[in-house]
Amino acid sequence: VSQSRYRGTQWRTRIIHEIRDDPRGVMVTLTLNTEHLQALTTIAMAKGYTWGYSLDNAVGKLSVRRFYDRWRKATGEKNLKHWLITELGSQGTEHLHIHGILWTNHPDKIENNWKYGYVHLGKYVNHKTVNYMMKYFLKQDKTHPNYKPIVLASQGLGKGYMKSHLATFNRYQGKDTREFYVTDNGKRISILEYYRDWE
């Protein structure tokens, strides 16, 4: 199993547990139009990033950080729980896209506070939408074969599993420790590092 696919399985499992524990998730696609992409690129370059994929990802981080700053002021939510992944556009635009989930009581305020371009909100979040998002994590970008997307995520996603009765099987019990985890579709996988290392 490739490292990328292994990490994708880890993220998928944690997100599935999070949407079970917190049903407020909203699937989002956040884009940057030319005007704001150029402005944020100038700021990122002033911070020392040069042309290349590291600059693209620096712009992604900067846009999300500024969005969160506006979000806190607009909603009073100090921590906007999130799982986001970057993607470079194709068809000649090369514009950055950010896909993922935001957990919030104020989905109606996402578009007004993004401000950098088009916002698409999904109607629901479930196993199918999580699988859809994982394609951005796993896909081979033929247009940008050397580009590595970055994940921007809140700490603690999926930690609710450790409070479930199933987690008791994965806690260390000497030779009786169960070193595997059964996914929602019945597949047996190695216990996630995130859950193995939980204290």
C-alpha positions in Angstrom: 0.0 0.0 0.0 1.5 3.4 -1.0 2.2 5.9 1.7 -0.3 8.3 0.1 -3.1 5.7 0.1 -2.3 4.8 3.7 -2.5 8.4 4.8 -5.7 8.8 2.8 -7.3 5.8 4.7 -6.2 7.4 8.0 -7.8 10.7 7.1 -11.0 9.1 5.7 -11.5 7.1 8.9 -11.0 10.1 11.2 -13.3 12.3 9.1 -16.0 9.6 9.1 -15.9 9.5 12.9 -16.0 13.2 13.1 -19.1 13.6 11.0 -20.8 10.9 13.2 -20.0 12.9 16.3 -20.6 16.3 14.9 -23.3 16.5 12.1 -22.7 20.2 11.4 -20.2 19.5 8.6 -20.6 21.5 5.4 -18.7 20.4 2.2 -17.0 23.4 0.6 -15.1 24.3 -2.5 -13.3 27.6 -2.2 -11.7 29.2 -5.2 -9.4 32.2 -5.8 -10.2 34.6 -8.7 -7.4 36.3 -10.6 -7.4 39.5 -8.6 -7.1 38.0 -5.2 -4.8 35.3 -6.4 -2.3 37.9 -7.6 -2.7 40.0 -4.4 -2.1 37.0 -2.1 0.8 35.8 -4.3 2.5 39.2 -3.9 2.1 39.0 -0.1 3.4 35.4 0.0 6.4 36.4 -2.1 7.2 39.3 0.2 7.4 36.7 3.0 10.1 34.9 1.1 8.3 32.3 -1.1 9.4 32.1 -4.7 7.7 30.8 -7.8 6.8 27.2 -7.7 4.4 24.9 -5.9 5.6 26.0 -2.5 4.3 29.5 -3.4 1.0 28.0 -4.5 0.6 26.3 -1.1 1.8 29.3 0.8 -1.0 31.3 -0.9 -3.5 28.5 0.1 -2.4 28.7 3.7 -2.5 32.5 3.7 -6.0 32.7 2.2 -7.4 30.2 4.7 -5.7 31.9 7.7 -7.2 35.3 6.7 -10.6 33.7 6.1 -10.4 32.3 9.7 -9.5 35.7 11.0 -12.6 37.2 9.4 -14.7 34.3 10.5 -13.9 34.8 14.2 -14.8 38.4 14.0 -18.0 37.8 12.1 -19.4 34.8 14.0 -17.7 34.7 17.4 -16.6 31.1 16.7 -13.0 31.1 18.0 -12.1 27.8 16.3 -13.6 26.8 13.0 -13.2 23.1 12.8 -12.0 22.1 9.4 -10.4 19.6 7.0 -9.2 21.2 3.8 -7.0 20.2 0.9 -5.5 22.3 -1.9 -5.7 21.6 -5.6 -4.3 23.4 -8.7 -6.8 24.2 -11.4 -6.5 23.0 -15.0 -7.8 24.1 -18.4 -5.4 27.0 -18.5 -6.4 28.8 -15.4 -4.0 27.1 -12.9 -6.1 28.8 -10.1 -5.9 27.3 -6.7 -9.0 25.5 -5.3 -9.5 24.4 -1.8 -11.9 21.5 -1.0 -13.0 20.1 2.3 -15.4 20.3 5.2 -16.1 23.1 7.7 -18.0 22.3 10.9 -20.1 25.3 11.8 -23.4 26.6 13.0 -23.2 29.4 10.5 -23.0 27.9 7.0 -24.8 30.9 5.6 -21.8 33.1 6.4 -19.1 31.1 4.6 -19.5 32.8 1.2 -19.5 36.4 2.6 -16.4 35.8 4.7 -14.3 33.9 2.1 -14.2 37.0 -0.2 -11.5 35.6 -2.6 -13.7 34.1 -5.3 -16.5 31.6 -5.9 -17.8 29.4 -3.1 -19.7 26.1 -3.6 -21.5 24.6 -0.7 -22.6 21.0 -0.7 -26.0 20.0 0.5 -24.9 17.3 2.9 -21.8 15.5 4.2 -21.8 11.7 4.5 -19.6 8.7 3.6 -20.0 9.3 -0.1 -18.9 13.0 0.1 -15.9 12.0 2.3 -14.9 9.4 -0.3 -15.3 12.1 -3.0 -12.9 14.4 -1.1 -10.3 11.7 -0.8 -9.9 11.7 -4.5 -8.2 15.0 -4.2 -5.8 13.5 -1.7 -5.1 10.4 -3.8 -5.3 11.6 -7.4 -2.3 11.8 -9.7 -2.3 15.3 -11.2 -1.2 14.7 -14.8 -1.1 18.4 -15.5 1.1 19.1 -12.4 2.8 15.7 -11.7 5.2 17.2 -9.1 2.6 19.2 -7.2 1.9 17.9 -3.7 -1.4 19.2 -2.2 -1.4 20.2 1.4 -4.0 19.3 4.1 -5.1 22.0 6.5 -6.9 20.4 9.4 -8.0 21.0 13.0 -6.4 19.0 15.7 -8.3 16.2 17.2 -10.5 15.3 14.2 -12.0 11.8 14.9 -10.9 11.7 18.5 -14.5 10.7 19.5 -13.7 7.2 18.4 -11.5 6.8 21.5 -14.5 7.3 23.7 -16.4 4.5 22.0 -16.6 0.9 23.2 -14.9 -0.3 20.1 -11.8 1.7 21.1 -11.3 -0.5 24.1 -10.2 -3.3 21.8 -7.4 -1.2 20.5 -5.9 -0.1 23.8 -2.7 -1.9 24.8 -3.5 -5.2 26.5 -0.2 -7.0 25.9 -0.5 -9.9 23.5 -4.2 -9.5 23.5 -4.1 -6.0 22.0 -6.1 -5.8 18.8 -3.8 -4.3 16.2 -6.5 -3.8 13.5 -9.5 -1.6 13.0 -12.6 -2.5 11.1 -13.9 0.2 8.8 -17.5 1.1 8.3 -17.7 -1.1 5.2 -16.2 -4.1 7.0 -12.7 -3.8 5.8 -9.9 -4.8 8.2 -7.0 -2.3 8.3 -4.1 -1.7 10.6 -5.0 0.4 13.6 -4.6 4.1 12.7 -1.4 5.7 14.1 -3.6 8.5 15.4 -5.6 6.0 17.6 -2.6 3.8 18.5 -0.8 6.8 19.8 -3.8 8.2 21.7 -3.3 8.7 25.5 
